[in-house]
Amino acid sequence: MSNHNDFEKTSPWGLFLQQLIVPALAVVTALVLGAIIMWATGNDPLVAYRGLLDGAFLKKRALSETLVATTPYIFLGLAVAFGFKCGLFNIGAEGQFYIGQLAAVWVGYNVHGLPAILHLTLALGAAIVAGAIWSGIPGYLRAKLGSHEVINTIMMNYIAIYLADYLVGLSGPMRDPASSAPQTPAVDASAQLPRLSELPALMASPVTRFTAALLVAVFAFIVVRWWWQQRGNSLRGWRNPWVVGLISAGGLGLITYVFLSSLNRIGGPFTDRADRLHLGFFLAILVAVLVWWILEKTTLGFEVRTVGASPEAAEYAGISIVRNFVLAMAISGGLAGLAGGVEVLGLERNVKSFFSAGYGFDSIAVALLANNNPLGIIPAGFLFGALRNGADLMELRAGVSKQIILVVQALVLMFIAAPVIIRKLYRIRAIREEGVQLTRGWG
Amino acid sequence: MSRSALVKVITFLIAASILLVACAPAATPAPAKPAAKAMKVGLVTDVGGVNDKSFNQSAWAGVQKAIQDLGVDGKFIESKQVTDYEKNIDQFATEGYDMIITVGFLMGDATAKKAQEYPNIKFAIIDFGYFPAKAGDPDPYKTNLTNVTSLLFSEDQVGYLAGTLAACMSKSGVIGSVSGMEIPPVVRFVVGYQNGAKAVNPDIKALNQYIPSFTDPAKGKEVGLSMIDQGADVIFGVGGNTGNGGLLAAKEKGKMGIGVDVDQYLTYPEVKDALITSAMKNVDVAVFDAIKAAADGSLEAGIRLSNVQNGGIGLAPFHDWDSKISQDCKDKVAAAEKGLKDGSISTGYTP
């Protein structure tokens, strides 16, 4: 954990790029090795990768679908990374993802008559709380009783999955009696996280557009003013953080208003009714920045990281291990629950039986790939989303089993876990050791 | 676990997964030589995947047969999760496929949506009929789904055959059926079963209990045991895992059992000693026939029923019981099948 002490010395962007070299080369090397495997098994890697590229980015709706798959990867990657930062291995993201979906849907179809912004916030809030409780229990057990969180989160996964099966199953209490399929009722329109294609209708009234622009402006003001103050600019003249904040807020607000007014002219995902890209992706980016901010710029983040680096030292310094273990697990689970809420309110709008996606387990890999850096999780999640989304077309076009994508993912992880391979291969000197202690011993 | 230990674990897992993948058989078979302009058929499976020993596998077998016999170009996509349905249908649609087959009632909505978006592509869906949910409900899809064929099955007919065999084999004069939810396909099985049994032995006592779940083998077993206590010596398990519980009860008590949907002798070997047959829905045949009809242009929208007449349903082989089932019983089943085929026998099921 030495990198955070002298974080300010290198420019953040320089550090970011330096950290990017090994993962980027790992991905390239893994793709090359994947091609060799395909070639060796009698398939054409060029056709396959062309399919992957088309399926992930170039075909109609491909990029949208990639971003749809990226969204849960970002949230869940953040969840796992937050645990790692505190030295906790939250392997239960999958279960918390389930519970988040169930909680969000329950609020979505049981609460009526609220304005959309309140209802949606309430549903997402329920998802966060449910996920936090689901992971807080193993966190508390770990902190108080020392029972290992890996085992307990795995067990909580099973409870979540079978609980979901029961609740949504054919005779479950959350099942929609009007449907012949085992699924919950659909959430009210007011609890739906809008898709881009639904925005033109939602933003038809100028008042709504103005409100949305105002929200963006207020948000921009807070962020820009904070950022400007951080840079230590003086309070005099036009460089005053308040002035800069107000100018940015006004500008962004105006841009937002104009943008929202011209959605129909922009077309693309805004008018394609079958395009499923929803606002969750943009929320994921915001949350990634927020998590980075919490970890790097707040006392809470400092304490969590200190406990992660060395619980003994933290305790000696008067930082409560119990509190931070529970808190870190709860935040981790809250993020995973939010992932579930966003997924279900943005995509299907109801929970169907057998809805396992395996996102929760993949996201451990996403967090590792990003070296637990909250901002790094955005490109890492995007990579996994693209591979997941492009794999089907690759299989379809080239007849290569899409399992090869799992091989590529595994190779990427192997190179990340053993960066010395990549460094030797490409003769890169090791930058400062960014050792993040992943997790401590078994109790 | 220290960082290096974690790395070791991860490396081991990766190595293991690579081995696993390397050893796994190739998922997609080499495509047969396509004709000049081979019809392209895409199968979107449910989350069970093409190796689920049930519907999905059976549907893919139908496509494979079409690849072999008709020279069509067939591929499948396995849905990893229920939110993938629309996306996977899209994959085929945007790759210029002529026909897309979807498996199972969970895909009903996604299929309808995509069928409306791609009116020039033929769709077929297994086990989902588009009709008003309740009397008086307007059917949201009925009016504009001109390119979807629902592949449904006459469960009552194969139930009738199972009942014929059950009544003939029963020594106690009491038979039972452990059923899942009271939904039309299950009801059809049960009504057919009871009427088939009564046709052989008018005095037979046919017990039945619907259990509102398809995933409760414990309850199924309990119900099965109570039926055996009441004298039943043949148990028909009609309800996924719940029905399997009934079969397990029959096996443990040394009674006879009848499987459902697929040849459960092969898919549920734990109870094979008790299984005298299974009431099968030949999804592969239905799929193959639909592809064949699409190829020669005779596939029509609406419901396409699989029944004894077209071989879409039937009893599974008797396997180990073949020698223990008397020729008289075999003849009775054959006669019932013939009667159902030529229409001289009715199963007594009315929707």
Interface residues (C-beta under 8 A of the other chain):
Chain A: T41 G55 K59 K60 R61 E65 D165 G169 L170 S171 A178 S179 S180 A181 Q183 A274 R276 E343 L347 E348 K352 S353 F354 F355 S356 A357 G358 L368 N389 D392 L393 E395 L396 R397 G399 S401 K402 Q403 I404 L406 V407 A410 L411 L413 M414 A417 A418 G435 Q437 L438 T439 R440 G441 W442
Chain B: M1 S2 R3 L6 V7 I10 T11 I14 S17 I18 V21 A24 A26 A27 T28 A30 P31 G42 V47 K75 I77 K80 Q81 V82 T83 E86 K87 N88 D90 Q91 F92 T94 E95 F105 L106 G108 K113 E117 A133 G180 M181 I183 P212 S213 F214 T215
